[in-house]
Amino acid sequence: MMTLIRKVLGFLILTLDRWFTPAVEVSRSPSVQAELDRKTGAWTLYHLEACPFCVKVRREMKRLAVTIPMKEINADPRNHEELMTGGKIDQVPCLRYCDDSGTEHWMYESADINAFLAKLGV
Ligand SMILES: N[C@@H](CCC(=O)N[C@@H](CS)C(=O)NCC(=O)O)C(=O)O
């Protein structure tokens, strides 16, 4: 029963997300955008397709024109293993990123991830 409810909710979330997909609200010069893409292209967002918190982060990425490679943790057990090995907590969304000194971080909590994304290359 719970599985059915989860599936219906997931379908609704994804449908609403598709219908009300956010517009890109940030415009950068091609060189600044390319530099940002280069940086975030080395990061990973661990997510679940129909998780509302993951949808929230993916929508913010779209709005801010931030592209981050994504790994769906249910799509491949290796993705889930990576999350558990690196982040240590079985929760999505989780952003793996490297700071300017090359140190790797595993950031949880959709609100924290969105606040972090909002500060990137404005
Ligand atoms: N407060 C967290 C909640 C995230 C959350 O509850 N994610 C769920 C998926 S929708 C999760 O990973 N639950 C743990 C699990 O399924 O093992 C956020 O805003 O990111």
The ligand as a Gaussian input file, in Angstrom:
#p B3LYP/6-31G(d) Opt

LIG

0 1
 N       15.624000      17.605000       5.097000
 C       16.112000      16.869000       3.979000
 C       15.160000      15.735000       3.680000
 C       15.674000      14.822000       2.588000
 C       14.926000      13.501000       2.568000
 O       14.123000      13.185000       3.467000
 N       15.199000      12.712000       1.552000
 C       14.621000      11.402000       1.502000
 C       14.181000      11.053000       0.083000
 S       12.817000      12.039000      -0.416000
 C       15.680000      10.411000       1.900000
 O       16.779000      10.418000       1.403000
 N       15.332000       9.580000       2.876000
 C       16.261000       8.572000       3.334000
 C       16.070000       7.260000       2.703000
 O       15.209000       7.149000       1.814000
 O       16.815000       6.347000       3.066000
 C       16.288000      17.810000       2.781000
 O       15.647000      18.870000       2.745000
 O       17.138000      17.512000       1.919000

